[in-house]
Amino acid sequence: MTTTKPLDGKARGSLIRQAFAAMPHFQALGMELGKIADGKAEISMAYDERFIGDPETGVISGGAVSALMDTTSGAAVMCHPTGTMGTATLDLRIDYMRPATPGQRITAHAECYHVTRTVAFVRATATDEDTDRPVATATGTFTIQREEGGKK
Amino acid sequence: MNRGRPEPVQVIKQRRDAALTSLVDGVPYAKFLGISFDRRGDELTAVLPFDEKLIGNQMLPAIHGGVTAAFLEITAVIGLSWQMLWNDIESGDAGGDMALPRMPKTIDFTIDYLRSGLPRDAYARARVNRSGRRYASVHVEGWQDNRQRLFAQATGHFLMPQRDE
């Protein structure tokens, strides 16, 4: 994701919201942005039969959960206070703890817990309505684009 | 073993293709993304035709990282199931109207993003590096225009479905 000028505080938040809302795949999966501020982001996705991975159980595909985790992690990087112009995933590892309960909404929380000039480190957790038992966790590294028109 | 005349090639192809179709049709999310599989003998190539709804970054534009993750994961799961089923397909025990066994479950999946996914069709192939009674390890390579220039690769561990004792 790339924006055209440096962002600060609230302006960053609303620009990120606009950018995400316009993202075709964000819309395709019916994702909804929750809180995004200070390197932390929340995005959720309603249960949808089109996203099923195993029809015998009706459980959502790991791939759809991955897409949610990747998007939420990217949002966490974008809203980090040091000001990121754009980001792309370098590496993402997802651990699947248990199948998400069919019919329930899945919510991901991501935290960008460290940044260097060029790299952001993120961890994320996805839960269904039983928020005490995670469905999946993820750790990832993301590129950071600092300057306008600059290379990643 | 009965060494009679080999089965006609069309019969074998039909059985293999029927098994593959029921395997892939069993994953609604694969259909949602538009993923299909090409088969040459037992070798599968997953194909993800480009579509607007797969875009994550409109500026570049680039395929969403989550789409890439899902594409490689589906390629891994189908590739692993396919290998698991192959002997049954060849012996004629699978591929007809028979219900397929359960799918392997993903334990973990690690995606290495090498280049941004261009607004073009993408391809992927899975290699099962280890497949035991309980666990399997699968590596997947994804590319677009050039087979040698991967845009992403991934490794995942899977829990194998327990087959009838």
Contacts between the chains, C-beta under 8 A, distances in Angstrom:
chain1	res1	chain2	res2	distance
A	1	B	56	7.4
A	1	B	57	5.3
A	1	B	59	7.6
A	2	B	57	6.7
A	2	B	59	4.6
A	2	B	60	7.4
A	22	B	58	6.5
A	23	B	55	7.1
A	23	B	56	5.9
A	23	B	57	7.5
A	23	B	58	6.9
A	23	B	64	7.3
A	24	B	52	5.5
A	24	B	53	5.1
A	24	B	54	7.2
A	24	B	55	4.4
A	24	B	56	7.7
A	24	B	58	7.2
A	24	B	64	7.9
A	25	B	53	6.1
A	25	B	54	5.8
A	25	B	55	6.0
A	25	B	56	5.2
A	25	B	64	3.9
A	25	B	66	6.7
A	25	B	67	5.9
A	26	B	56	7.7
A	26	B	64	7.9
A	27	B	53	7.5
A	28	B	53	4.0
A	28	B	54	7.7
A	29	B	66	7.9
A	49	B	28	6.5
A	50	B	28	5.7
A	50	B	29	7.0
A	50	B	31	7.7
A	50	B	32	4.5
A	51	B	28	7.1
A	51	B	29	5.1
A	51	B	32	6.5
A	52	B	27	7.7
A	52	B	28	4.4
A	52	B	29	6.2
A	53	B	27	5.9
A	53	B	28	7.8
A	53	B	29	5.5
A	53	B	77	7.7
A	53	B	103	7.5
A	54	B	26	7.7
A	54	B	27	7.7
A	54	B	102	7.5
A	54	B	103	5.3
A	55	B	26	5.7
A	55	B	27	7.7
A	55	B	28	6.5
A	56	B	102	6.6
A	60	B	29	7.8
A	61	B	27	6.8
A	61	B	28	7.8
A	61	B	29	3.7
A	61	B	70	6.8
A	61	B	73	7.7
A	61	B	74	7.3
A	62	B	70	7.9
A	62	B	73	5.5
A	62	B	77	8.0
A	62	B	106	4.4
A	62	B	109	6.7
A	63	B	29	5.8
A	63	B	33	7.7
A	63	B	66	7.8
A	63	B	69	6.3
A	63	B	70	2.7
A	63	B	71	7.4
A	63	B	73	4.7
A	63	B	74	5.7
A	64	B	29	5.8
A	64	B	70	6.5
A	66	B	66	5.7
A	66	B	69	3.8
A	66	B	70	5.7
A	66	B	73	6.4
A	66	B	109	6.9
A	66	B	111	7.6
A	67	B	64	6.6
A	67	B	65	8.0
A	67	B	66	2.6
A	67	B	67	6.5
A	67	B	69	6.5
A	67	B	70	5.7
A	68	B	66	7.0
A	69	B	66	7.5
A	70	B	64	7.4
A	70	B	65	4.5
A	70	B	66	4.0
A	70	B	69	6.0
A	71	B	56	7.7
A	71	B	64	7.5
A	71	B	66	5.8
A	74	B	65	7.3
A	88	B	57	7.8
A	88	B	62	7.7
A	88	B	65	7.2
A	88	B	113	6.9
A	88	B	116	6.3
A	89	B	65	4.1
A	89	B	111	7.5
A	89	B	113	4.9
A	90	B	112	7.9
A	90	B	113	5.8
A	91	B	110	7.1
A	91	B	111	6.9
A	91	B	112	5.6
A	91	B	113	6.7
A	92	B	65	7.2
A	92	B	69	6.6
A	92	B	110	7.2
A	92	B	111	5.1
A	92	B	113	7.6
A	93	B	108	6.6
A	93	B	109	7.3
A	93	B	110	4.2
A	93	B	111	7.8
A	94	B	69	7.6
A	94	B	108	6.5
A	94	B	109	5.2
A	94	B	110	7.6
A	95	B	107	7.4
A	95	B	108	4.7
A	96	B	105	7.3
A	96	B	106	5.1
A	96	B	107	6.2
A	96	B	108	6.8
A	96	B	109	7.7
A	99	B	105	7.6
